[in-house]
Amino acid sequence: MIKIPENIYEAIIKHAQSKAPIEACGYLAGINGEVKAIYEMTNADNSEEHFSFDPEEQFAALKSAGKAGLRLIACYHSHPATPARPSQEDIRLAYDPNISYIIVSLAQDKPVLKSFKIKNKEAANEEVEVLS
């Protein structure tokens, strides 16, 4: 289970909406499965179908999280026109089985956020608890 404070949950959705039709992406940092910080990143690919992080921004997020006593616990990105499930590319590029992979779909009237654990090229749903 990943626990996301309501304000960060809303920030993820807002980031996804603000970048559409380009995929938005970022990191979530926290401790013990609870998100404490969001790091909105630039989609270096500037693509509607995939994303990649800017290496300098990645390093800055890692450094900032470490200074705050946190670790990167999730990677998120949006699917502007497809469901909130990992694509084959998402699964292929999921290198860290210890983090959560969050996908926000904007394909419906209301955004849908889902989380997955991806290990050995298999994606499993992960429960998301939104903290008020």
C-alpha positions as CSV (number, residue, x, y, z in Angstrom):
1,M,0.0,0.0,0.0
2,I,1.1,3.5,-0.7
3,K,-0.3,6.4,1.3
4,I,-0.6,9.8,-0.4
5,P,-1.7,13.0,1.4
6,E,-4.6,14.6,-0.4
7,N,-2.7,17.8,-1.3
8,I,0.0,15.7,-3.1
9,Y,-2.6,13.5,-4.7
10,E,-4.2,16.6,-6.1
11,A,-0.8,18.0,-7.2
12,I,-0.1,14.8,-9.2
13,I,-3.5,15.2,-11.0
14,K,-3.0,18.9,-11.6
15,H,0.5,18.2,-13.0
16,A,-0.9,15.6,-15.4
17,Q,-3.7,17.9,-16.5
18,S,-1.3,20.9,-17.0
19,K,1.0,18.9,-19.3
20,A,-1.6,17.1,-21.4
21,P,-1.4,15.9,-24.1
22,I,2.2,15.4,-23.2
23,E,2.9,12.7,-20.5
24,A,3.7,14.3,-17.2
25,C,6.2,12.6,-14.9
26,G,7.8,12.9,-11.5
27,Y,8.9,11.3,-8.3
28,L,7.3,10.9,-4.9
29,A,9.5,10.8,-1.8
30,G,8.6,9.5,1.6
31,I,9.2,7.0,4.4
32,N,7.5,3.7,5.3
33,G,5.2,3.8,2.3
34,E,3.9,7.3,3.1
35,V,4.5,10.1,0.6
36,K,5.9,13.3,2.1
37,A,7.1,15.2,-1.0
38,I,6.5,15.5,-4.8
39,Y,9.1,16.2,-7.4
40,E,7.5,17.3,-10.7
41,M,9.9,16.5,-13.5
42,T,10.3,17.5,-17.1
43,N,9.4,14.9,-19.7
44,A,12.7,15.1,-21.6
45,D,11.0,13.2,-24.5
46,N,8.2,15.8,-24.7
47,S,6.0,12.9,-25.9
48,E,2.3,12.0,-25.8
49,E,3.2,8.3,-25.5
50,H,6.3,7.9,-23.3
51,F,8.5,9.8,-20.9
52,S,12.0,10.0,-19.7
53,F,13.5,12.1,-16.9
54,D,16.1,14.8,-17.3
55,P,19.2,13.4,-15.5
56,E,20.0,16.7,-13.8
57,E,16.5,16.9,-12.4
58,Q,16.7,13.3,-11.3
59,F,19.8,13.9,-9.3
60,A,18.4,17.1,-7.8
61,A,15.3,15.2,-6.6
62,L,17.4,12.4,-5.1
63,K,19.6,14.9,-3.4
64,S,16.6,17.0,-2.0
65,A,14.9,13.9,-0.8
66,G,18.0,12.7,1.0
67,K,18.5,16.1,2.7
68,A,15.0,15.8,4.0
69,G,15.6,12.3,5.4
70,L,13.3,10.8,2.7
71,R,13.9,8.3,-0.1
72,L,12.3,8.1,-3.5
73,I,9.4,5.6,-3.1
74,A,7.4,6.1,-6.3
75,C,7.7,7.2,-9.9
76,Y,4.5,8.7,-11.5
77,H,3.5,9.6,-15.0
78,S,0.3,10.3,-16.9
79,H,-1.5,8.5,-19.7
80,P,-3.3,11.4,-21.4
81,A,-5.4,9.2,-23.6
82,T,-5.1,5.7,-22.3
83,P,-6.1,3.8,-19.2
84,A,-4.2,3.8,-15.8
85,R,-2.4,0.6,-16.4
86,P,1.3,0.0,-17.3
87,S,2.1,-0.3,-21.0
88,Q,4.5,-2.9,-22.2
89,E,7.1,-0.1,-22.3
90,D,6.3,1.0,-18.8
91,I,6.9,-2.6,-17.6
92,R,10.1,-3.0,-19.6
93,L,11.5,0.2,-18.2
94,A,10.5,-0.5,-14.5
95,Y,14.0,-1.3,-13.2
96,D,13.4,-0.9,-9.4
97,P,11.0,-3.5,-7.9
98,N,11.1,-1.6,-4.5
99,I,9.3,1.5,-5.7
100,S,5.7,2.1,-6.7
101,Y,4.7,3.0,-10.2
102,I,1.8,5.4,-10.3
103,I,-0.1,6.1,-13.4
104,V,-2.7,8.9,-13.9
105,S,-5.2,8.4,-16.7
106,L,-6.9,11.4,-18.2
107,A,-8.8,9.3,-20.7
108,Q,-12.1,9.6,-18.8
109,D,-14.0,12.7,-17.6
110,K,-12.5,12.3,-14.1
111,P,-8.8,11.5,-13.7
112,V,-8.0,8.0,-12.5
113,L,-4.9,7.3,-10.4
114,K,-3.6,3.8,-9.8
115,S,-0.4,2.4,-8.4
116,F,1.5,-0.8,-9.3
117,K,4.4,-2.8,-8.1
118,I,6.4,-4.1,-11.0
119,K,8.8,-7.0,-10.5
120,N,10.2,-9.5,-12.9
121,K,8.3,-7.8,-15.8
122,E,5.0,-8.5,-13.9
123,A,2.7,-5.6,-12.8
124,A,0.5,-6.0,-9.7
125,N,-2.1,-3.5,-8.5
126,E,-1.1,-1.7,-5.3
127,E,-3.7,-0.2,-2.9
128,V,-3.6,3.6,-2.7
129,E,-4.8,5.4,0.4
130,V,-5.5,9.1,0.1
131,L,-4.8,10.8,3.5
132,S,-7.0,13.8,4.3
